[in-house]
Amino acid sequence: MQLTYHTDYALRLLIYLTTRPDRIVTTREVAEFYGISLNHLVKVAKSLTQVGWVISTRGVGGGVRIAEHTPDVTLGAVVSHTENTHLVECFHSETNACPIHHCCQLKSVLHEAHRAFFEVLDRYTVRDLALTPGHLGMLAKRA
């Protein structure tokens, strides 16, 4: 499974903001830090603001900051929010047109793998990513 840039950037933004809980930062600052697309990051920030994980402030001195509860959000919740988790057509009942979905064994195997993937992600929170020893400790000091 390959996650989209949207999910990758969402996780990076949440890590960055979690290491700076008392600061408002600009999306430009974050994009430059990671060397990623500002336009894409702005879309990601908007998506995370809409779900309430990031708080956005407009105007001079504006930017984004982490919502108080966000460090406790699971990685599974973030990935579920940012990804289409229907691995194959038969996972989505409204658009499923597979002629063998009633007897196909692939669906059950993929459901099991899907559950396992999210079980692992749900064991970790945004805070866990931000508290990783080593180079992330330097993250808060760099900017």
Chimera marker file (.cmm) of the C-alpha trace (Angstrom):
<marker_set name="trace">
<marker id="1" x="0.000" y="0.000" z="0.000" r="1" g="1" b="0" radius="0.5"/>
<marker id="2" x="1.280" y="3.454" z="-0.835" r="1" g="1" b="0" radius="0.5"/>
<marker id="3" x="-0.023" y="6.466" z="1.014" r="1" g="1" b="0" radius="0.5"/>
<marker id="4" x="-0.680" y="9.662" z="-0.911" r="1" g="1" b="0" radius="0.5"/>
<marker id="5" x="1.334" y="12.851" z="-0.551" r="1" g="1" b="0" radius="0.5"/>
<marker id="6" x="-1.718" y="14.313" z="1.172" r="1" g="1" b="0" radius="0.5"/>
<marker id="7" x="-1.383" y="11.800" z="4.014" r="1" g="1" b="0" radius="0.5"/>
<marker id="8" x="2.399" y="12.116" z="4.129" r="1" g="1" b="0" radius="0.5"/>
<marker id="9" x="2.170" y="15.908" z="4.362" r="1" g="1" b="0" radius="0.5"/>
<marker id="10" x="-0.639" y="15.715" z="6.928" r="1" g="1" b="0" radius="0.5"/>
<marker id="11" x="1.479" y="13.539" z="9.191" r="1" g="1" b="0" radius="0.5"/>
<marker id="12" x="4.527" y="15.783" z="8.711" r="1" g="1" b="0" radius="0.5"/>
<marker id="13" x="2.487" y="18.898" z="9.488" r="1" g="1" b="0" radius="0.5"/>
<marker id="14" x="1.028" y="17.322" z="12.618" r="1" g="1" b="0" radius="0.5"/>
<marker id="15" x="4.491" y="16.250" z="13.800" r="1" g="1" b="0" radius="0.5"/>
<marker id="16" x="5.885" y="19.723" z="13.175" r="1" g="1" b="0" radius="0.5"/>
<marker id="17" x="3.035" y="21.440" z="15.003" r="1" g="1" b="0" radius="0.5"/>
<marker id="18" x="3.106" y="18.987" z="17.903" r="1" g="1" b="0" radius="0.5"/>
<marker id="19" x="6.738" y="19.870" z="18.559" r="1" g="1" b="0" radius="0.5"/>
<marker id="20" x="5.659" y="23.530" z="18.762" r="1" g="1" b="0" radius="0.5"/>
<marker id="21" x="2.409" y="23.430" z="20.768" r="1" g="1" b="0" radius="0.5"/>
<marker id="22" x="2.551" y="27.076" z="21.823" r="1" g="1" b="0" radius="0.5"/>
<marker id="23" x="3.439" y="28.579" z="18.449" r="1" g="1" b="0" radius="0.5"/>
<marker id="24" x="1.531" y="29.707" z="15.413" r="1" g="1" b="0" radius="0.5"/>
<marker id="25" x="3.554" y="28.751" z="12.347" r="1" g="1" b="0" radius="0.5"/>
<marker id="26" x="3.050" y="29.537" z="8.701" r="1" g="1" b="0" radius="0.5"/>
<marker id="27" x="2.542" y="26.834" z="6.139" r="1" g="1" b="0" radius="0.5"/>
<marker id="28" x="5.454" y="28.421" z="4.260" r="1" g="1" b="0" radius="0.5"/>
<marker id="29" x="7.727" y="27.741" z="7.254" r="1" g="1" b="0" radius="0.5"/>
<marker id="30" x="6.679" y="24.099" z="7.326" r="1" g="1" b="0" radius="0.5"/>
<marker id="31" x="6.939" y="23.663" z="3.545" r="1" g="1" b="0" radius="0.5"/>
<marker id="32" x="10.436" y="25.147" z="3.533" r="1" g="1" b="0" radius="0.5"/>
<marker id="33" x="11.513" y="23.011" z="6.486" r="1" g="1" b="0" radius="0.5"/>
<marker id="34" x="10.477" y="19.800" z="4.731" r="1" g="1" b="0" radius="0.5"/>
<marker id="35" x="11.217" y="20.968" z="1.194" r="1" g="1" b="0" radius="0.5"/>
<marker id="36" x="7.671" y="20.193" z="0.051" r="1" g="1" b="0" radius="0.5"/>
<marker id="37" x="5.034" y="21.926" z="-2.070" r="1" g="1" b="0" radius="0.5"/>
<marker id="38" x="3.510" y="24.949" z="-0.336" r="1" g="1" b="0" radius="0.5"/>
<marker id="39" x="0.343" y="24.735" z="-2.451" r="1" g="1" b="0" radius="0.5"/>
<marker id="40" x="-0.207" y="21.109" z="-1.501" r="1" g="1" b="0" radius="0.5"/>
<marker id="41" x="0.555" y="21.796" z="2.168" r="1" g="1" b="0" radius="0.5"/>
<marker id="42" x="-2.010" y="24.610" z="2.233" r="1" g="1" b="0" radius="0.5"/>
<marker id="43" x="-4.662" y="22.124" z="1.049" r="1" g="1" b="0" radius="0.5"/>
<marker id="44" x="-3.562" y="19.660" z="3.712" r="1" g="1" b="0" radius="0.5"/>
<marker id="45" x="-3.714" y="22.336" z="6.421" r="1" g="1" b="0" radius="0.5"/>
<marker id="46" x="-7.229" y="23.279" z="5.299" r="1" g="1" b="0" radius="0.5"/>
<marker id="47" x="-8.328" y="19.630" z="5.491" r="1" g="1" b="0" radius="0.5"/>
<marker id="48" x="-6.863" y="19.234" z="8.993" r="1" g="1" b="0" radius="0.5"/>
<marker id="49" x="-8.479" y="22.509" z="10.073" r="1" g="1" b="0" radius="0.5"/>
<marker id="50" x="-11.881" y="21.322" z="8.838" r="1" g="1" b="0" radius="0.5"/>
<marker id="51" x="-11.663" y="18.202" z="10.984" r="1" g="1" b="0" radius="0.5"/>
<marker id="52" x="-10.528" y="20.262" z="14.009" r="1" g="1" b="0" radius="0.5"/>
<marker id="53" x="-6.995" y="18.904" z="14.415" r="1" g="1" b="0" radius="0.5"/>
<marker id="54" x="-5.350" y="22.171" z="13.384" r="1" g="1" b="0" radius="0.5"/>
<marker id="55" x="-6.419" y="25.694" z="14.286" r="1" g="1" b="0" radius="0.5"/>
<marker id="56" x="-5.974" y="28.351" z="11.625" r="1" g="1" b="0" radius="0.5"/>
<marker id="57" x="-5.529" y="32.061" z="12.265" r="1" g="1" b="0" radius="0.5"/>
<marker id="58" x="-5.853" y="34.607" z="9.449" r="1" g="1" b="0" radius="0.5"/>
<marker id="59" x="-4.160" y="37.935" z="8.919" r="1" g="1" b="0" radius="0.5"/>
<marker id="60" x="-0.835" y="39.390" z="9.955" r="1" g="1" b="0" radius="0.5"/>
<marker id="61" x="0.839" y="36.978" z="12.333" r="1" g="1" b="0" radius="0.5"/>
<marker id="62" x="-1.556" y="34.265" z="11.236" r="1" g="1" b="0" radius="0.5"/>
<marker id="63" x="-0.818" y="30.667" z="10.516" r="1" g="1" b="0" radius="0.5"/>
<marker id="64" x="-1.652" y="27.296" z="12.006" r="1" g="1" b="0" radius="0.5"/>
<marker id="65" x="-1.203" y="25.608" z="15.343" r="1" g="1" b="0" radius="0.5"/>
<marker id="66" x="-2.014" y="22.224" z="16.757" r="1" g="1" b="0" radius="0.5"/>
<marker id="67" x="-5.380" y="21.818" z="18.507" r="1" g="1" b="0" radius="0.5"/>
<marker id="68" x="-5.022" y="20.793" z="22.140" r="1" g="1" b="0" radius="0.5"/>
<marker id="69" x="-6.508" y="17.305" z="21.651" r="1" g="1" b="0" radius="0.5"/>
<marker id="70" x="-4.695" y="16.476" z="18.402" r="1" g="1" b="0" radius="0.5"/>
<marker id="71" x="-1.552" y="14.890" z="19.865" r="1" g="1" b="0" radius="0.5"/>
<marker id="72" x="-3.825" y="12.099" z="21.158" r="1" g="1" b="0" radius="0.5"/>
<marker id="73" x="-5.341" y="11.385" z="17.729" r="1" g="1" b="0" radius="0.5"/>
<marker id="74" x="-4.365" y="7.967" z="16.405" r="1" g="1" b="0" radius="0.5"/>
<marker id="75" x="-2.447" y="7.542" z="13.190" r="1" g="1" b="0" radius="0.5"/>
<marker id="76" x="-5.269" y="5.319" z="12.008" r="1" g="1" b="0" radius="0.5"/>
<marker id="77" x="-7.691" y="8.232" z="12.364" r="1" g="1" b="0" radius="0.5"/>
<marker id="78" x="-5.387" y="10.517" z="10.373" r="1" g="1" b="0" radius="0.5"/>
<marker id="79" x="-4.919" y="7.974" z="7.589" r="1" g="1" b="0" radius="0.5"/>
<marker id="80" x="-8.661" y="7.228" z="7.520" r="1" g="1" b="0" radius="0.5"/>
<marker id="81" x="-9.339" y="10.951" z="7.148" r="1" g="1" b="0" radius="0.5"/>
<marker id="82" x="-6.783" y="11.557" z="4.396" r="1" g="1" b="0" radius="0.5"/>
<marker id="83" x="-6.971" y="8.351" z="2.354" r="1" g="1" b="0" radius="0.5"/>
<marker id="84" x="-9.547" y="6.470" z="0.353" r="1" g="1" b="0" radius="0.5"/>
<marker id="85" x="-9.305" y="3.213" z="2.297" r="1" g="1" b="0" radius="0.5"/>
<marker id="86" x="-11.381" y="1.164" z="-0.131" r="1" g="1" b="0" radius="0.5"/>
<marker id="87" x="-8.559" y="-1.034" z="-1.415" r="1" g="1" b="0" radius="0.5"/>
<marker id="88" x="-10.585" y="-2.593" z="-4.186" r="1" g="1" b="0" radius="0.5"/>
<marker id="89" x="-13.937" y="-1.986" z="-5.837" r="1" g="1" b="0" radius="0.5"/>
<marker id="90" x="-15.803" y="-4.517" z="-3.701" r="1" g="1" b="0" radius="0.5"/>
<marker id="91" x="-14.933" y="-2.623" z="-0.496" r="1" g="1" b="0" radius="0.5"/>
<marker id="92" x="-17.338" y="0.133" z="-1.511" r="1" g="1" b="0" radius="0.5"/>
<marker id="93" x="-20.880" y="-1.210" z="-1.570" r="1" g="1" b="0" radius="0.5"/>
<marker id="94" x="-22.328" y="1.750" z="-3.490" r="1" g="1" b="0" radius="0.5"/>
<marker id="95" x="-20.021" y="1.405" z="-6.503" r="1" g="1" b="0" radius="0.5"/>
<marker id="96" x="-19.241" y="-2.306" z="-6.388" r="1" g="1" b="0" radius="0.5"/>
<marker id="97" x="-19.895" y="-3.881" z="-9.769" r="1" g="1" b="0" radius="0.5"/>
<marker id="98" x="-17.609" y="-6.891" z="-9.424" r="1" g="1" b="0" radius="0.5"/>
<marker id="99" x="-19.461" y="-9.931" z="-10.750" r="1" g="1" b="0" radius="0.5"/>
<marker id="100" x="-17.715" y="-12.385" z="-8.391" r="1" g="1" b="0" radius="0.5"/>
<marker id="101" x="-17.789" y="-10.408" z="-5.120" r="1" g="1" b="0" radius="0.5"/>
<marker id="102" x="-20.253" y="-12.867" z="-3.509" r="1" g="1" b="0" radius="0.5"/>
<marker id="103" x="-17.888" y="-15.813" z="-3.805" r="1" g="1" b="0" radius="0.5"/>
<marker id="104" x="-14.459" y="-14.185" z="-4.105" r="1" g="1" b="0" radius="0.5"/>
<marker id="105" x="-11.880" y="-15.065" z="-1.443" r="1" g="1" b="0" radius="0.5"/>
<marker id="106" x="-9.708" y="-12.047" z="-2.260" r="1" g="1" b="0" radius="0.5"/>
<marker id="107" x="-12.140" y="-9.705" z="-0.529" r="1" g="1" b="0" radius="0.5"/>
<marker id="108" x="-11.834" y="-11.487" z="2.842" r="1" g="1" b="0" radius="0.5"/>
<marker id="109" x="-8.029" y="-11.633" z="2.613" r="1" g="1" b="0" radius="0.5"/>
<marker id="110" x="-7.831" y="-7.931" z="1.802" r="1" g="1" b="0" radius="0.5"/>
<marker id="111" x="-10.263" y="-7.090" z="4.623" r="1" g="1" b="0" radius="0.5"/>
<marker id="112" x="-8.016" y="-8.977" z="7.038" r="1" g="1" b="0" radius="0.5"/>
<marker id="113" x="-4.931" y="-7.118" z="5.781" r="1" g="1" b="0" radius="0.5"/>
<marker id="114" x="-6.815" y="-3.812" z="5.949" r="1" g="1" b="0" radius="0.5"/>
<marker id="115" x="-7.845" y="-4.467" z="9.561" r="1" g="1" b="0" radius="0.5"/>
<marker id="116" x="-4.282" y="-5.426" z="10.504" r="1" g="1" b="0" radius="0.5"/>
<marker id="117" x="-2.891" y="-2.253" z="8.902" r="1" g="1" b="0" radius="0.5"/>
<marker id="118" x="-5.244" y="-0.036" z="10.900" r="1" g="1" b="0" radius="0.5"/>
<marker id="119" x="-4.803" y="-2.045" z="14.104" r="1" g="1" b="0" radius="0.5"/>
<marker id="120" x="-1.115" y="-1.157" z="14.000" r="1" g="1" b="0" radius="0.5"/>
<marker id="121" x="-1.744" y="2.504" z="13.129" r="1" g="1" b="0" radius="0.5"/>
<marker id="122" x="-4.324" y="2.773" z="15.914" r="1" g="1" b="0" radius="0.5"/>
<marker id="123" x="-1.704" y="1.760" z="18.493" r="1" g="1" b="0" radius="0.5"/>
<marker id="124" x="0.176" y="5.014" z="17.885" r="1" g="1" b="0" radius="0.5"/>
<marker id="125" x="-0.747" y="8.661" z="18.255" r="1" g="1" b="0" radius="0.5"/>
<marker id="126" x="0.525" y="11.877" z="16.741" r="1" g="1" b="0" radius="0.5"/>
<marker id="127" x="2.257" y="12.497" z="20.076" r="1" g="1" b="0" radius="0.5"/>
<marker id="128" x="4.148" y="9.203" z="19.709" r="1" g="1" b="0" radius="0.5"/>
<marker id="129" x="5.590" y="10.419" z="16.407" r="1" g="1" b="0" radius="0.5"/>
<marker id="130" x="6.598" y="13.769" z="17.848" r="1" g="1" b="0" radius="0.5"/>
<marker id="131" x="8.214" y="12.217" z="20.913" r="1" g="1" b="0" radius="0.5"/>
<marker id="132" x="10.441" y="9.842" z="18.973" r="1" g="1" b="0" radius="0.5"/>
<marker id="133" x="13.963" y="10.113" z="20.387" r="1" g="1" b="0" radius="0.5"/>
<marker id="134" x="16.776" y="11.285" z="18.181" r="1" g="1" b="0" radius="0.5"/>
<marker id="135" x="16.462" y="13.647" z="15.264" r="1" g="1" b="0" radius="0.5"/>
<marker id="136" x="12.903" y="14.824" z="16.052" r="1" g="1" b="0" radius="0.5"/>
<marker id="137" x="14.161" y="16.345" z="19.277" r="1" g="1" b="0" radius="0.5"/>
<marker id="138" x="16.180" y="18.616" z="17.042" r="1" g="1" b="0" radius="0.5"/>
<marker id="139" x="13.060" y="19.446" z="15.039" r="1" g="1" b="0" radius="0.5"/>
<marker id="140" x="11.728" y="21.773" z="17.729" r="1" g="1" b="0" radius="0.5"/>
<marker id="141" x="15.111" y="23.456" z="18.090" r="1" g="1" b="0" radius="0.5"/>
<marker id="142" x="15.708" y="24.109" z="14.378" r="1" g="1" b="0" radius="0.5"/>
<marker id="143" x="12.958" y="26.590" z="13.666" r="1" g="1" b="0" radius="0.5"/>
<link id1="1" id2="2" r="1" g="1" b="0" radius="0.2"/>
<link id1="2" id2="3" r="1" g="1" b="0" radius="0.2"/>
<link id1="3" id2="4" r="1" g="1" b="0" radius="0.2"/>
<link id1="4" id2="5" r="1" g="1" b="0" radius="0.2"/>
<link id1="5" id2="6" r="1" g="1" b="0" radius="0.2"/>
<link id1="6" id2="7" r="1" g="1" b="0" radius="0.2"/>
<link id1="7" id2="8" r="1" g="1" b="0" radius="0.2"/>
<link id1="8" id2="9" r="1" g="1" b="0" radius="0.2"/>
<link id1="9" id2="10" r="1" g="1" b="0" radius="0.2"/>
<link id1="10" id2="11" r="1" g="1" b="0" radius="0.2"/>
<link id1="11" id2="12" r="1" g="1" b="0" radius="0.2"/>
<link id1="12" id2="13" r="1" g="1" b="0" radius="0.2"/>
<link id1="13" id2="14" r="1" g="1" b="0" radius="0.2"/>
<link id1="14" id2="15" r="1" g="1" b="0" radius="0.2"/>
<link id1="15" id2="16" r="1" g="1" b="0" radius="0.2"/>
<link id1="16" id2="17" r="1" g="1" b="0" radius="0.2"/>
<link id1="17" id2="18" r="1" g="1" b="0" radius="0.2"/>
<link id1="18" id2="19" r="1" g="1" b="0" radius="0.2"/>
<link id1="19" id2="20" r="1" g="1" b="0" radius="0.2"/>
<link id1="20" id2="21" r="1" g="1" b="0" radius="0.2"/>
<link id1="21" id2="22" r="1" g="1" b="0" radius="0.2"/>
<link id1="22" id2="23" r="1" g="1" b="0" radius="0.2"/>
<link id1="23" id2="24" r="1" g="1" b="0" radius="0.2"/>
<link id1="24" id2="25" r="1" g="1" b="0" radius="0.2"/>
<link id1="25" id2="26" r="1" g="1" b="0" radius="0.2"/>
<link id1="26" id2="27" r="1" g="1" b="0" radius="0.2"/>
<link id1="27" id2="28" r="1" g="1" b="0" radius="0.2"/>
<link id1="28" id2="29" r="1" g="1" b="0" radius="0.2"/>
<link id1="29" id2="30" r="1" g="1" b="0" radius="0.2"/>
<link id1="30" id2="31" r="1" g="1" b="0" radius="0.2"/>
<link id1="31" id2="32" r="1" g="1" b="0" radius="0.2"/>
<link id1="32" id2="33" r="1" g="1" b="0" radius="0.2"/>
<link id1="33" id2="34" r="1" g="1" b="0" radius="0.2"/>
<link id1="34" id2="35" r="1" g="1" b="0" radius="0.2"/>
<link id1="35" id2="36" r="1" g="1" b="0" radius="0.2"/>
<link id1="36" id2="37" r="1" g="1" b="0" radius="0.2"/>
<link id1="37" id2="38" r="1" g="1" b="0" radius="0.2"/>
<link id1="38" id2="39" r="1" g="1" b="0" radius="0.2"/>
<link id1="39" id2="40" r="1" g="1" b="0" radius="0.2"/>
<link id1="40" id2="41" r="1" g="1" b="0" radius="0.2"/>
<link id1="41" id2="42" r="1" g="1" b="0" radius="0.2"/>
<link id1="42" id2="43" r="1" g="1" b="0" radius="0.2"/>
<link id1="43" id2="44" r="1" g="1" b="0" radius="0.2"/>
<link id1="44" id2="45" r="1" g="1" b="0" radius="0.2"/>
<link id1="45" id2="46" r="1" g="1" b="0" radius="0.2"/>
<link id1="46" id2="47" r="1" g="1" b="0" radius="0.2"/>
<link id1="47" id2="48" r="1" g="1" b="0" radius="0.2"/>
<link id1="48" id2="49" r="1" g="1" b="0" radius="0.2"/>
<link id1="49" id2="50" r="1" g="1" b="0" radius="0.2"/>
<link id1="50" id2="51" r="1" g="1" b="0" radius="0.2"/>
<link id1="51" id2="52" r="1" g="1" b="0" radius="0.2"/>
<link id1="52" id2="53" r="1" g="1" b="0" radius="0.2"/>
<link id1="53" id2="54" r="1" g="1" b="0" radius="0.2"/>
<link id1="54" id2="55" r="1" g="1" b="0" radius="0.2"/>
<link id1="55" id2="56" r="1" g="1" b="0" radius="0.2"/>
<link id1="56" id2="57" r="1" g="1" b="0" radius="0.2"/>
<link id1="57" id2="58" r="1" g="1" b="0" radius="0.2"/>
<link id1="58" id2="59" r="1" g="1" b="0" radius="0.2"/>
<link id1="59" id2="60" r="1" g="1" b="0" radius="0.2"/>
<link id1="60" id2="61" r="1" g="1" b="0" radius="0.2"/>
<link id1="61" id2="62" r="1" g="1" b="0" radius="0.2"/>
<link id1="62" id2="63" r="1" g="1" b="0" radius="0.2"/>
<link id1="63" id2="64" r="1" g="1" b="0" radius="0.2"/>
<link id1="64" id2="65" r="1" g="1" b="0" radius="0.2"/>
<link id1="65" id2="66" r="1" g="1" b="0" radius="0.2"/>
<link id1="66" id2="67" r="1" g="1" b="0" radius="0.2"/>
<link id1="67" id2="68" r="1" g="1" b="0" radius="0.2"/>
<link id1="68" id2="69" r="1" g="1" b="0" radius="0.2"/>
<link id1="69" id2="70" r="1" g="1" b="0" radius="0.2"/>
<link id1="70" id2="71" r="1" g="1" b="0" radius="0.2"/>
<link id1="71" id2="72" r="1" g="1" b="0" radius="0.2"/>
<link id1="72" id2="73" r="1" g="1" b="0" radius="0.2"/>
<link id1="73" id2="74" r="1" g="1" b="0" radius="0.2"/>
<link id1="74" id2="75" r="1" g="1" b="0" radius="0.2"/>
<link id1="75" id2="76" r="1" g="1" b="0" radius="0.2"/>
<link id1="76" id2="77" r="1" g="1" b="0" radius="0.2"/>
<link id1="77" id2="78" r="1" g="1" b="0" radius="0.2"/>
<link id1="78" id2="79" r="1" g="1" b="0" radius="0.2"/>
<link id1="79" id2="80" r="1" g="1" b="0" radius="0.2"/>
<link id1="80" id2="81" r="1" g="1" b="0" radius="0.2"/>
<link id1="81" id2="82" r="1" g="1" b="0" radius="0.2"/>
<link id1="82" id2="83" r="1" g="1" b="0" radius="0.2"/>
<link id1="83" id2="84" r="1" g="1" b="0" radius="0.2"/>
<link id1="84" id2="85" r="1" g="1" b="0" radius="0.2"/>
<link id1="85" id2="86" r="1" g="1" b="0" radius="0.2"/>
<link id1="86" id2="87" r="1" g="1" b="0" radius="0.2"/>
<link id1="87" id2="88" r="1" g="1" b="0" radius="0.2"/>
<link id1="88" id2="89" r="1" g="1" b="0" radius="0.2"/>
<link id1="89" id2="90" r="1" g="1" b="0" radius="0.2"/>
<link id1="90" id2="91" r="1" g="1" b="0" radius="0.2"/>
<link id1="91" id2="92" r="1" g="1" b="0" radius="0.2"/>
<link id1="92" id2="93" r="1" g="1" b="0" radius="0.2"/>
<link id1="93" id2="94" r="1" g="1" b="0" radius="0.2"/>
<link id1="94" id2="95" r="1" g="1" b="0" radius="0.2"/>
<link id1="95" id2="96" r="1" g="1" b="0" radius="0.2"/>
<link id1="96" id2="97" r="1" g="1" b="0" radius="0.2"/>
<link id1="97" id2="98" r="1" g="1" b="0" radius="0.2"/>
<link id1="98" id2="99" r="1" g="1" b="0" radius="0.2"/>
<link id1="99" id2="100" r="1" g="1" b="0" radius="0.2"/>
<link id1="100" id2="101" r="1" g="1" b="0" radius="0.2"/>
<link id1="101" id2="102" r="1" g="1" b="0" radius="0.2"/>
<link id1="102" id2="103" r="1" g="1" b="0" radius="0.2"/>
<link id1="103" id2="104" r="1" g="1" b="0" radius="0.2"/>
<link id1="104" id2="105" r="1" g="1" b="0" radius="0.2"/>
<link id1="105" id2="106" r="1" g="1" b="0" radius="0.2"/>
<link id1="106" id2="107" r="1" g="1" b="0" radius="0.2"/>
<link id1="107" id2="108" r="1" g="1" b="0" radius="0.2"/>
<link id1="108" id2="109" r="1" g="1" b="0" radius="0.2"/>
<link id1="109" id2="110" r="1" g="1" b="0" radius="0.2"/>
<link id1="110" id2="111" r="1" g="1" b="0" radius="0.2"/>
<link id1="111" id2="112" r="1" g="1" b="0" radius="0.2"/>
<link id1="112" id2="113" r="1" g="1" b="0" radius="0.2"/>
<link id1="113" id2="114" r="1" g="1" b="0" radius="0.2"/>
<link id1="114" id2="115" r="1" g="1" b="0" radius="0.2"/>
<link id1="115" id2="116" r="1" g="1" b="0" radius="0.2"/>
<link id1="116" id2="117" r="1" g="1" b="0" radius="0.2"/>
<link id1="117" id2="118" r="1" g="1" b="0" radius="0.2"/>
<link id1="118" id2="119" r="1" g="1" b="0" radius="0.2"/>
<link id1="119" id2="120" r="1" g="1" b="0" radius="0.2"/>
<link id1="120" id2="121" r="1" g="1" b="0" radius="0.2"/>
<link id1="121" id2="122" r="1" g="1" b="0" radius="0.2"/>
<link id1="122" id2="123" r="1" g="1" b="0" radius="0.2"/>
<link id1="123" id2="124" r="1" g="1" b="0" radius="0.2"/>
<link id1="124" id2="125" r="1" g="1" b="0" radius="0.2"/>
<link id1="125" id2="126" r="1" g="1" b="0" radius="0.2"/>
<link id1="126" id2="127" r="1" g="1" b="0" radius="0.2"/>
<link id1="127" id2="128" r="1" g="1" b="0" radius="0.2"/>
<link id1="128" id2="129" r="1" g="1" b="0" radius="0.2"/>
<link id1="129" id2="130" r="1" g="1" b="0" radius="0.2"/>
<link id1="130" id2="131" r="1" g="1" b="0" radius="0.2"/>
<link id1="131" id2="132" r="1" g="1" b="0" radius="0.2"/>
<link id1="132" id2="133" r="1" g="1" b="0" radius="0.2"/>
<link id1="133" id2="134" r="1" g="1" b="0" radius="0.2"/>
<link id1="134" id2="135" r="1" g="1" b="0" radius="0.2"/>
<link id1="135" id2="136" r="1" g="1" b="0" radius="0.2"/>
<link id1="136" id2="137" r="1" g="1" b="0" radius="0.2"/>
<link id1="137" id2="138" r="1" g="1" b="0" radius="0.2"/>
<link id1="138" id2="139" r="1" g="1" b="0" radius="0.2"/>
<link id1="139" id2="140" r="1" g="1" b="0" radius="0.2"/>
<link id1="140" id2="141" r="1" g="1" b="0" radius="0.2"/>
<link id1="141" id2="142" r="1" g="1" b="0" radius="0.2"/>
<link id1="142" id2="143" r="1" g="1" b="0" radius="0.2"/>
</marker_set>
